[in-house]
Amino acid sequence: MSVREMNMAKQKPLLNVRTKWLGIAFLVPALLFIIFTMLVPIGWNAVMSFTTWNGMGDMKAAGWNNYLELFQDPVTLKGFYYSVFIAVISTGIAVLTGLLLALLINKTGRREGAFYRLVFFAPAMMPFVVIGLLFSFILSPDTGLLNRIFQAIGLQSLEHAWLSEPGIVLWTIAVVGGWRFSGFAMMLMYTAIVTLPASMFEAAKLEGMSYYKQIRLIIIPLIMPTISLVTMLMLIISFKTYDVVWAMTKGGPGDFSRTVPVRMLDVAFRYNEFGYAAAISVMLTLLVSLIIYLSQKLTRGSVYEY
């Protein structure tokens, strides 16, 4: 071994150490940001859930009283049911619609595909408040566009007060939420599809496989990790939904769409019960974590190397 090669061999461990510390130095700001914007608030919220505080005076220890009150509060318990219902239905709509759109766009040309992706992704870029206000006009029982269309085509039996009937309002909010995020789900799954090796599809065509069989035997199994990721993201976003519910129904009619975020903010800022509101948020976090864990188990797929 020459002197130069020996010197280079000695320098490699030093370079590895420098690279390691350089990577740590770049990660420290992001780590501090996560600690002070996520971990500290979560910990403080958990501590506050065991206290009684009106936002002005001193905190008083309350033990488990806030959690006991939660399980005895019918409005809050119904809010958990409403939140789970909206999250599950809107996530299912977003994932299935996004997958269908991704599979259809995958068969279009390059220019047409770019146009369709822009059109279907556009709702995901709109603020939720704007979407809520837009659909509150579309779904208005008297002057709304949807009921007017039913009148024009002679389907008056399908007319409803979409945001005022207890049996329909949750479905309406869930469908709007699913429609809004279907474009986002479509983009993620379309990206996963186009990264699949073209050689597999060429071999499938030589074997005489139809596009339906390619979807069932090739595409779905290979993009299952992406579908699982999209499902997790949609559940997280859907459970936090506040603005669209407030813009469309304000929790009504009565309490039939008063989801957990709406109830939590009411308790905190209307009734000044910040300890109880913190307990509600802790239970919501645990519930979301459990449902995400179950969804990951249900949508978990094998990881293939290609």
Residue pairs with C-beta under 8 A, 6 or more apart in sequence:
1 9
42 285
45 278
45 281
45 282
46 278
46 282
48 59
48 274
48 275
48 278
49 66
49 67
49 275
49 278
49 279
49 281
49 282
50 61
50 62
50 63
50 64
50 66
50 275
50 279
51 59
51 60
51 61
51 62
51 275
51 278
52 59
52 60
52 61
52 62
52 65
52 66
52 273
52 275
53 59
53 60
53 274
53 275
54 272
54 273
54 274
55 272
55 274
56 272
59 275
62 275
66 275
66 276
66 278
66 279
67 279
67 283
69 276
69 279
70 76
70 77
70 276
70 279
70 280
70 283
71 77
75 255
75 258
75 263
76 260
76 263
76 280
78 255
78 258
79 255
79 258
79 259
79 260
79 262
79 263
80 260
80 283
80 284
80 287
82 170
82 256
82 257
82 258
82 259
82 260
83 239
83 241
83 259
83 260
83 261
83 284
84 287
84 291
85 170
85 174
86 170
86 173
86 174
86 177
86 238
86 241
86 245
86 259
87 235
87 238
87 239
87 241
87 291
88 235
88 291
89 170
89 171
89 174
89 175
89 178
90 173
90 174
90 175
90 176
90 177
90 178
90 181
90 234
90 238
90 241
91 178
91 231
91 234
91 235
91 238
92 178
93 174
93 175
93 177
93 178
93 179
93 182
94 177
94 178
94 179
94 180
94 181
94 182
94 184
94 185
94 230
94 234
95 185
95 227
95 230
95 231
95 234
97 178
97 179
97 182
97 185
97 186
98 181
98 182
98 183
98 184
98 185
98 186
98 187
98 188
98 189
98 230
99 185
99 186
99 189
99 227
101 116
101 120
101 182
101 183
101 186
101 190
102 186
102 187
102 189
102 190
102 193
103 193
103 215
103 219
105 113
105 116
105 117
105 120
105 186
105 190
106 113
106 190
106 193
106 194
107 211
108 116
117 186
117 187
117 190
120 182
120 183
120 186
121 183
121 184
121 186
121 187
122 183
123 131
123 179
123 180
123 182
123 183
124 180
124 181
124 183
124 184
124 187
126 180
127 243
128 180
128 241
128 243
128 244
128 247
129 243
129 244
129 247
131 176
131 180
131 244
131 247
132 176
132 243
132 244
132 245
132 246
132 247
132 248
133 247
135 172
135 176
135 248
136 163
136 247
136 248
137 143
137 144
137 145
138 144
138 145
138 146
139 146
139 147
139 162
139 163
139 172
139 248
140 147
141 147
141 159
141 160
141 161
141 162
141 164
144 162
146 162
147 159
147 160
150 156
150 158
150 159
151 159
160 168
161 168
162 168
162 169
162 172
163 169
163 172
163 248
163 249
163 252
163 253
164 252
164 253
165 253
166 253
166 254
166 256
169 249
169 252
169 253
169 256
169 257
170 256
170 257
172 248
173 241
173 244
173 245
173 248
173 249
173 257
176 244
176 248
177 238
177 241
177 244
180 244
181 234
181 237
181 238
185 230
185 234
188 226
188 229
188 230
189 223
189 226
189 227
189 230
191 226
192 222
192 223
192 226
193 219
193 223
196 218
196 219
196 222
196 223
196 306
197 306
200 218
200 306
201 214
201 218
204 213
204 214
204 217
204 218
209 217
220 227
221 301
221 302
221 304
222 304
222 306
224 299
224 300
224 301
224 302
225 301
225 303
227 299
227 301
228 295
228 296
228 299
228 300
228 301
231 295
231 296
231 299
232 292
232 295
232 296
235 288
235 291
235 292
235 295
236 288
236 292
239 260
239 284
239 287
239 288
239 291
240 261
241 259
241 261
242 259
242 261
242 262
242 265
245 251
245 257
245 259
245 261
245 262
246 262
248 257
249 257
250 262
251 257
251 258
251 259
251 262
251 263
251 266
252 258
258 266
260 280
260 284
261 284
263 280
264 277
264 280
264 281
264 284
265 277
267 273
267 276
267 277
267 280
268 274
268 277
